[in-house]
Amino acid sequence: MPPLKGRTHPLGSNKTVNKRNNFKSFLRKYLSIEYVKFLIFNPAALPVVSVLILLAELLLNVLVIWRVPYTEIDWIAYMQECEGFLNGTLNYSLLKGDTGPLVYPGAFVYIYSALYYVTSRGQNIRLAQYIFACIYLMQMWLVLRLYTKSRKVPPYVLVFCTFTSYRIHSIYVLRLFNDPVAILFLYAALNLFLDRYWTFGSICFSIAVGVKMNILLFAPAMLLFYLINMGYLKTIKQLAICGGLQLLLGSPFLVTYPVQYLKGSFNFGRVFEHKWTVNYRFLPREVFENQIFHTVLLIIHLLLLTIFAKPTYVYFKNYVRLRALQDQLQPQLKLKNLELKQERIKEANKRKSNKERRTQEAEEELSTDQQKFLESFEKSLQKSTGLNAPIKDSNCVEETEQEVSIHFERCTQLAILPFFFCNFIGLFCARSLHYQFYVWYFHSLPYLAWSTDYSLGVRLLLLGLIELCWNTYPSTDLSSALLHLCHFLLLFGVGRNLFKSTKQSAAIESLKVN
């Protein structure tokens, strides 16, 4: 037999074949109908879909800024009010703009004073628009983070709501209202609360209130959340942080003109103009501005908060229990995954050793005649067995690293819903809703709709009709009445589910006792 010469045995090296097969496997996995369905319908796909949404929103906001004319409403007035403060005026009753006196707390003054300088005394509108586009993207990231944690709403719903709302994009980058700034800090606080960074969450919540006090609509849920998670003493500490920061932010005004500051920035008796209302256009002006009407709405608000206090308590209590269970199981899961990882490393080393030994035995140089013989033999073997590709070494099969894991973050559903619902109750009972107030609850609407037992068609219809009502300008009797109807259906649907879940929880508790 002639000495072995020539190139390496074709069966001895499968690296190129393995790379080709891995690439084909990648294409089959990610360029398939199943994966597209996963991205569209499965909430577990939100980490991927969120990135796509943010990239698309970046392009969309830039396009809106370039193509749609800016509309001046309150920006100049904001700048005039802050200019008075920067010139040394600390009397809130003297800080005024074209649209009236300053009616927002201290944090608003500081933030918009910074914008005053950055935008060349408010003259560089285009730069201000880009800043608010960044605010929008940061808020969207925080909102999507909550939805990703909870895995409650399918991705296509968030895509549908995000890209079809002209009003929301307009409020952010075409109007430059202060509402988006307040909501940004609010969602930062919610994320921090769910990550159990309580002090940072309290700071962000207090700043949000300092920008606009509508954030106080979340306060009842936050107070209960504090109490159930931390107890009385730590709750007092967090409330002291919130209150202390408000005092610090308002200190220049409280030290000099305290009454004017409190009356101007936290005016709960403020009367809104009927011409701007979105939700009560069908009421006569006399009824809309009547103090008795305002008192009735306040009573309804307090009554609804009382009615849903128990379901909220049960939700928060179950959330705390699941978090405690997570704390108990997480170290065990980490230990188990470490053991599995070590076993995989040992197995991989063993396979590698066996493969190297076989390769050394097989990698002998062949003559030209021997090469032709082996290639002919391989082809005849493929024909006889029906295989159209080289035989694959069993040791080259790709293994996916499996870990033992539990998606504990789904328990955030028990915390997010009460917060969103508490705010929604406040909006349901609001004396008036202006167009910029849409951002107060827009990003929570898909979550609320998917917290009802309504059919898919009814949920999407509700979201579409609410968007239609907010896009009707000026508002009409019909649009206002339709908005109230949609709000009532959401309130009823979510409330019914809350009580149903509460009863189920109570039944489970009774079974444990028995």
JODAWO-V496027 format. One record per run of one state. SS is the DSSP state (A for helix, B for strand, O for the rest). FROM is the first residue (numbers start at 1). LEN is the number of residues. If there is no record, write none. Layout:
((SS,FROM,LEN) (SS,FROM,LEN))
//
This chain:
((O,1,14) (A,15,16) (O,31,2) (A,33,9) (O,42,1) (A,43,25) (O,68,7) (A,75,12) (O,87,5) (A,92,3) (O,95,1) (B,96,2) (O,98,2) (B,100,2) (O,102,4) (A,106,13) (O,119,6) (A,125,26) (O,151,4) (A,155,10) (O,165,1) (A,166,10) (O,176,3) (A,179,16) (O,195,3) (A,198,14) (O,212,1) (A,213,53) (O,266,8) (A,274,3) (O,277,8) (A,285,4) (O,289,2) (A,291,17) (O,308,1) (A,309,54) (O,363,5) (A,368,18) (O,386,8) (A,394,3) (O,397,11) (A,408,21) (O,429,6) (A,435,6) (O,441,1) (A,442,8) (O,450,6) (A,456,15) (O,471,6) (A,477,37) (O,514,1))
//
